[in-house]
């Protein structure tokens, strides 16, 4: 499965949906599995970070920034074999 591809007819990626749902654990899991959290996640061309900020999903925003190395703390860069 391509974690960076839009799913269904709504045009959202799993990372975009997780950002909108404020799912910190979901975003960390997707990142660990290889999802690129810096890629556009919807038809509007927004990134998961932009979606989380716009929807005030603060836990998701913090997770995205940690995964992208923009904030201190876990999980940091992914280590997918």
Beta strands, then each sheet from edge to edge (+ up, - down):
end
